[in-house]
Amino acid sequence: MKLKSIFLFVALSFTVTASAADRKLFDNHWLFALQDSVTMSSPNFNDNAWRRLSLPHDWSIEGDFQATNPSGATGGALPGGIAWYRKHFDVPSYDRNKHYFIDFDGVYMNASVYLNGHLLGTRPYGFISYRYELTPYLKAKDNVMAVRVDNSEQPNCRWYSGSGIYRHVYLVTTNALHVAHWGTFVRATTDGKVCAEIKIDNQGSRSETVTVRNTVLNSAQKVVSTVLRKLTVNPNKPAVFEENMLVDKTELWSIESPYRYVLRTEIVQGGRVLDRYDTPFGFRSFHFDAQTGFWLNGKNLKINGVCNHHDLGCLGAAVHRDAIYRQLRLLKDMGCNAIRCSHNPPAPELLELCDSMGFIVMDESFDMWHRKKTKYDYSHYFDQWFERDLSDLVKRDRNHPSIMIWSIGNEVLEQWNSADADQLSPEEANLILNAGHAITPNSTDDGKMNVNSQLTKRLVDIIK
């Protein structure tokens, strides 16, 4: 049986990580220029004539439709190019004992981020979320952040991608002791059991003993379970531990009633809360049956789903929560109950809305692996970046109750490898199945699964 996608099914209860100690939108008062110069990263560069705007922003949708634009028909025949964003900012509450981070939900594509002339890093994948630490280069006043976005090599996508910082940006402030980025993983069962894995960072210079307080709140913000733990966290060595809790009379997350709880993790020392980290989650169970299909909370459910690309039609790729809600509301009203994120990591807003509105989600990672579909697509970066990008996707999204399926590749061309290619045998597949996962790659007549087994197992290991 030939399949158009390779799907990874994970039979665990996932939830969404929401907030950090102090996480503020960093969208306003940016400067923009559709041009390129190495001098634009300098804090002293004269940007007085640049356009002023607020994020999210997609410069492609502002361009002219031209048949000669190299993005082609699948890219909307709209322009790409190279552009820079710059932001001048102060930190009025700057504290040299704090740690500062910048979170990008998504920048399309090849984004290089600078703070006060220092390169923080470059991420090629335009659909992935990531964080950089600002602390070593940050000042109380007169900071300049510069972002170079290179979407000039076209075509690099099989659908409209947009260009620029098209998702939200956040400035995050923490104490030296804090819950790590995407540092909680909650597994919740329908009988009220909660197993929370917590990762705590200590970026200070000495070991610290703290109390970690985990509290489960219901939708009315009422405390329904609490547990305390004494913990010593060594410097620059994360502390990872599991906490088991029990919630009585749980409300289940379902398509009809998408009920969510919150796990609140607090790090307390000397009566002071050093960090507070909220993780919304839901109680639900599901499984797939070869004869009867999908089951949610013990009830057989017909999945009526759609494949949903990330753009917002004539609004372009720039994220707008109300526009995403409108899409989902229309789909819900016509009987849709499932969304496949075609063919890339979605905006966080989409997943949050699917959680709150009651949609099953297939979270998709890549449109290709090694073998390219367009001239300049992600295949150029796959070998160097797939482990980091897939890990970041899973860590970011693993707590969403709406996610029932993980896709590690859409119509990847490796599934049509010749018979003498590296293959995944039934025995190898059983090892994966016995580990609690199910993967359904393409099968050949001789019973061998015609995909690259080494790569597939590495992708499975990342999901695990």
C-alpha positions in Angstrom: 0.0 0.0 0.0 1.5 3.4 -1.0 1.1 6.3 1.3 1.5 9.9 0.4 3.0 10.8 3.8 5.0 9.1 6.5 3.1 9.6 9.8 4.4 9.1 13.3 1.7 8.2 15.8 2.5 8.9 19.5 0.1 7.5 22.0 0.7 10.0 24.8 -1.2 12.9 26.2 0.5 16.1 25.0 -0.1 19.6 26.1 1.0 23.1 25.3 3.6 25.2 27.2 2.4 28.8 27.5 4.3 31.3 29.6 7.6 32.2 31.3 8.6 34.5 34.2 8.2 37.7 32.2 7.3 37.3 28.5 6.3 40.4 26.6 5.4 41.1 23.0 8.3 42.6 21.2 6.3 43.5 18.0 6.1 47.3 18.0 8.4 50.0 16.6 10.5 48.1 14.1 12.2 49.6 11.1 12.2 47.8 7.7 14.1 48.1 4.4 13.9 45.8 1.4 17.7 46.1 0.7 20.9 44.5 1.8 24.3 45.6 3.2 26.7 44.1 5.7 26.7 47.5 7.5 23.0 47.1 8.5 23.9 44.9 11.5 25.9 47.8 13.1 24.2 49.7 15.9 25.6 52.9 14.3 24.0 52.4 10.9 21.8 55.3 9.9 18.3 53.9 9.5 16.4 57.2 9.8 14.8 56.8 6.4 13.6 53.3 6.9 9.9 52.4 7.0 8.3 52.0 10.5 6.0 49.1 11.1 4.8 46.5 13.7 5.1 42.8 13.5 4.0 40.3 12.3 4.9 41.4 8.7 5.0 39.8 5.3 6.7 41.9 2.6 5.9 39.5 -0.3 2.1 40.1 -0.1 2.9 43.9 -0.5 4.6 43.3 -3.8 3.4 43.1 -7.3 2.1 39.9 -9.0 4.5 39.2 -11.8 4.7 36.0 -14.0 8.5 36.6 -14.0 8.9 36.4 -10.2 11.0 33.3 -9.6 8.7 32.1 -6.8 6.4 30.9 -9.6 2.7 30.1 -9.4 3.0 28.0 -6.2 4.6 31.0 -4.5 1.8 33.3 -5.6 4.0 34.9 -8.3 5.1 37.4 -5.6 8.6 38.7 -4.9 11.1 37.4 -2.4 14.5 39.1 -1.9 16.6 40.1 1.1 15.4 42.6 3.7 16.5 43.9 7.1 14.5 44.7 10.2 16.0 46.9 13.0 14.6 47.9 16.4 16.0 50.5 18.8 15.0 49.8 22.4 15.8 50.4 26.1 15.2 48.0 29.0 14.0 50.3 31.8 14.0 47.5 34.3 17.4 46.2 33.3 19.0 44.1 36.0 22.5 42.7 35.5 21.5 39.7 37.7 18.6 38.8 35.3 18.8 36.8 32.0 17.2 38.1 28.8 16.1 36.1 25.8 14.4 36.8 22.5 11.8 34.3 21.1 10.9 34.2 17.4 7.8 32.3 16.5 8.8 32.2 12.9 10.9 34.1 10.3 10.8 33.2 6.6 13.6 32.4 5.9 17.4 32.2 6.5 17.2 34.7 9.4 20.4 36.1 11.0 19.8 37.9 14.3 22.2 40.5 15.7 22.2 42.5 19.0 24.3 45.5 19.2 26.4 44.2 16.3 26.9 40.7 17.7 25.6 37.8 15.6 23.3 35.7 17.9 22.7 33.0 15.3 21.2 32.0 11.9 18.3 29.6 11.4 17.4 28.7 7.8 14.1 27.0 8.3 11.4 29.6 7.9 8.6 27.7 9.8 10.4 26.9 13.1 10.4 28.7 16.4 13.6 29.5 18.3 15.2 31.5 21.1 18.5 33.4 21.6 19.9 34.7 24.8 20.6 38.4 24.8 22.3 38.8 28.2 26.0 39.0 27.2 25.4 41.9 24.8 22.3 43.7 26.3 22.5 47.2 27.9 20.0 49.2 29.8 19.7 51.8 27.0 20.4 52.3 23.3 20.2 48.7 22.2 19.8 47.8 18.5 18.4 44.5 17.3 18.9 43.7 13.6 17.5 40.8 11.6 18.6 39.9 8.1 16.0 37.8 6.2 17.1 36.1 3.0 14.3 34.7 0.9 16.1 35.5 -2.4 16.8 31.9 -3.6 13.5 31.0 -5.4 11.6 28.8 -5.6 12.1 27.3 -2.2 8.6 26.2 -1.3 5.6 24.5 -3.0 3.0 26.9 -1.6 2.9 30.6 -0.6 5.5 31.1 2.1 5.5 34.9 2.5 8.7 36.7 3.5 9.9 38.3 6.7 9.2 38.2 10.5 5.7 37.0 9.8 5.0 35.6 13.3 5.2 37.2 16.8 8.4 38.0 18.7 8.8 38.1 22.5 11.3 39.5 25.0 11.7 37.1 27.9 13.3 38.0 31.3 14.1 35.4 33.9 16.1 35.0 37.1 19.3 32.8 36.9 17.1 30.0 38.3 14.2 29.3 35.9 12.2 26.7 34.2 14.0 25.9 31.0 12.7 27.0 27.6 9.9 24.5 26.7 11.0 22.8 29.9 7.8 21.0 30.9 6.3 17.8 29.6 2.9 16.8 31.0 1.4 13.3 30.5 -2.2 13.1 31.7 -4.4 10.1 31.7 -8.2 9.9 31.8 -8.2 8.5 35.4 -6.7 11.8 36.7 -3.0 10.8 36.8 -0.5 13.6 35.9 3.1 12.8 35.3 5.1 16.1 34.7 8.7 16.1 33.6 10.3 19.4 34.7 13.6 20.9 33.5 15.2 23.7 35.6 18.2 25.8 34.5 20.6 27.4 36.9 22.7 30.1 35.0 24.2 31.4 38.2 27.7 30.7 39.6 26.8 28.5 42.6 24.5 25.6 43.6 21.0 26.7 44.8 18.5 24.8 47.0 14.9 25.7 46.2 11.4 24.4 46.6 9.6 23.5 43.4 5.8 23.8 43.7 3.6 22.2 41.1 -0.1 23.1 41.1 -2.9 21.9 38.8 -5.6 24.5 38.2 -8.9 23.8 36.6 -10.6 26.1 34.0 -12.0 28.2 36.9 -8.5 28.7 38.2 -9.3 26.6 41.3 -6.5 24.5 42.7 -7.2 20.8 42.3 -3.8 19.3 43.1 -0.5 20.5 44.6 2.9 18.9 45.3 6.2 20.4 46.7 9.7 19.2 46.2 13.1 20.3 47.6 15.7 20.4 45.0 19.4 21.4 44.6 20.3 22.8 41.2 23.9 23.0 40.2 25.2 25.8 38.0 25.1 25.4 34.3 23.7 21.8 34.7 20.0 21.5 34.2 18.0 19.6 36.9 15.4 17.2 35.4 12.9 15.4 37.5 9.4 13.9 37.3 6.5 14.8 39.5 3.4 12.6 39.9 0.1 14.2 40.8 -3.6 13.1 41.0 -6.7 15.1 40.1 -10.1 13.9 41.3 -13.2 14.0 39.0 -11.4 15.1 35.9 -13.1 16.8 33.0 -11.9 15.2 29.7 -10.7 17.1 26.7 -12.8 16.3 23.7 -14.0 17.7 20.4 -17.4 18.6 21.9 -15.9 19.9 25.2 -12.3 20.9 24.9 -11.7 21.3 28.6 -8.2 22.3 29.7 -6.2 22.5 32.9 -3.0 24.3 33.8 0.1 23.0 35.5 1.7 25.9 37.3 5.4 25.3 38.1 6.9 27.8 40.6 10.5 27.9 41.9 10.5 29.3 45.4 13.5 30.3 47.5 13.3 32.1 50.8 9.6 32.8 50.4 10.2 34.5 47.0 8.9 33.1 43.8 11.9 33.1 41.4 10.0 31.8 38.4 6.4 30.9 37.4 5.7 28.8 34.4 2.2 27.8 33.2 1.5 24.8 31.0 -2.0 24.3 29.8 -2.9 20.6 29.2 -5.9 18.3 28.8 -6.9 14.8 30.0 -7.8 12.5 27.1 -7.0 9.1 25.7 -7.0 7.9 22.1 -6.0 5.0 19.9 -6.2 3.9 16.2 -7.7 0.5 15.3 -7.2 -1.1 11.9 -10.8 -2.2 11.7 -12.7 0.6 13.4 -10.5 3.7 13.0 -10.0 6.4 15.6 -11.1 6.3 19.2 -11.1 9.3 21.5 -11.9 8.8 25.2 -13.2 5.3 24.5 -15.6 6.5 21.8 -15.3 5.7 18.1 -14.9 9.0 16.2 -14.9 9.7 12.4 -12.2 12.1 11.6 -13.4 14.8 9.2 -10.2 16.7 8.5 -8.7 19.2 6.1 -5.1 20.1 5.1 -4.5 23.7 6.1 -1.7 25.8 4.8 -0.3 28.5 7.0 -1.2 31.6 4.9 -4.3 33.7 5.5 -5.3 34.2 1.9 -5.2 37.8 0.7 -3.8 38.8 4.1 -0.6 36.9 3.3 1.5 34.9 5.7 1.6 37.4 8.6 -0.1 35.8 11.6 -3.4 37.2 12.7 -5.2 35.4 15.5 -8.7 36.6 14.5 -8.2 35.5 10.9 -7.1 32.0 12.0 -10.1 31.9 14.3 -12.4 32.8 11.4 -10.9 30.0 9.3 -11.4 27.4 12.1 -14.9 28.7 12.9 -16.0 28.3 9.3 -14.5 24.8 9.2 -16.1 23.8 12.6 -19.5 25.0 11.4 -19.3 22.8 8.3 -18.5 19.7 10.3 -14.7 19.7 10.3 -13.0 18.3 13.4 -9.4 17.8 12.4 -6.5 19.9 11.0 -3.4 18.8 9.2 -0.7 21.4 9.3 0.4 21.3 5.7 3.3 20.9 5.5 5.3 22.5 8.2 5.4 23.6 11.9 2.3 25.9 12.4 2.0 29.1 14.2 1.5 28.7 18.0 -1.8 30.5 17.7 -3.3 27.8 15.4 -2.5 25.1 18.0 -3.9 27.1 20.9 -7.1 27.7 19.0 -7.4 24.0 18.1 -6.9 23.2 21.8 -9.7 25.6 22.8 -12.1 25.0 19.9 -11.8 21.2 19.8 -9.9 20.1 16.8 -7.7 17.0 16.3 -4.3 18.1 14.9 -1.6 16.4 12.8 1.5 18.4 13.5 3.8 18.2 10.4 7.5 18.8 10.3 8.9 18.8 6.8 7.8 18.7 3.1 11.0 17.0 2.1 14.1 15.2 3.4 17.3 14.8 1.3 15.6 14.7 -2.0 14.4 18.1 -3.2 11.1 19.2 -4.6 12.0 22.7 -5.6 15.4 24.1 -6.5 16.2 25.9 -3.2 14.1 24.1 -0.7 14.8 22.7 2.8 16.7 19.7 1.4 19.7 22.0 1.2 19.6 22.3 5.0 18.1 19.0 6.0 21.3 17.1 7.0 22.6 19.9 9.2 19.3 21.1 10.7 16.7 18.3 10.8 17.5 17.0 14.3 17.5 20.5 15.8 14.3 21.6 14.0 12.4 18.5 14.7 13.5 18.5 18.4 12.4 22.2 18.7 9.0 21.4 17.1 8.3 18.5 19.5 9.4 20.4 22.6 7.4 23.4 21.6 4.2 21.5 20.8 4.3 18.3 22.9 1.9 19.6 25.5 -1.1 20.4 23.2 -4.1 18.2 23.9 -5.3 18.7 20.3 -2.2 16.9 18.8 -2.9 13.2 18.1 -0.5 12.7 15.2 3.0 13.7 14.4 4.1 13.7 10.7 7.8 13.4 10.1 7.5 14.0 6.3 5.0 14.9 3.6 5.2 12.9 0.4 9.0 12.5 0.9 10.6 11.3 -2.2 12.6 8.7 -0.3 9.5 6.5 0.0 10.0 5.7 -3.7 13.6 4.6 -3.3 14.6 1.6 -5.5 14.4 -1.9 -4.0 18.1 -2.0 -3.2 18.0 1.2 -1.2 18.4 1.2 2.6 15.1 -0.3 3.9 13.1 -0.7 7.1 12.3 -4.3 7.6 9.2 -5.6 9.5 11.5 -6.6 12.3 12.8 -3.0 12.6 9.3 -1.7 12.4 8.3 -4.0 15.3 11.0 -2.5 17.4 9.5 0.9 17.0 6.0 -0.5 17.6 7.1 -2.2 20.8 8.5 1.1 22.0 5.0 2.5 22.0 5.0 4.2 18.7 3.5 3.3 15.3 4.9 4.3 12.0 3.3 3.6 8.6 5.8 3.9 5.8 5.4 2.7 2.3 5.5 -1.1 1.8 6.9 -3.2 -1.0 5.8 -6.5 -2.4 8.6 -8.3 -0.6 7.3 -7.2 2.8 10.1 -4.7 3.4 9.2 -1.1 4.1 10.7 1.0 1.4 12.1 3.9 3.3 15.5 4.9 4.7 15.6 2.9 7.9 18.5 4.7 9.6 17.1 8.2 9.0 13.5 7.1 9.9 14.8 5.6 13.2 16.7 8.8 14.0 13.5 10.8 13.4 11.5 8.5 15.6 14.1 8.8 18.4 13.8 12.5 18.3 10.0 12.3 18.7 10.4 9.8 21.6 
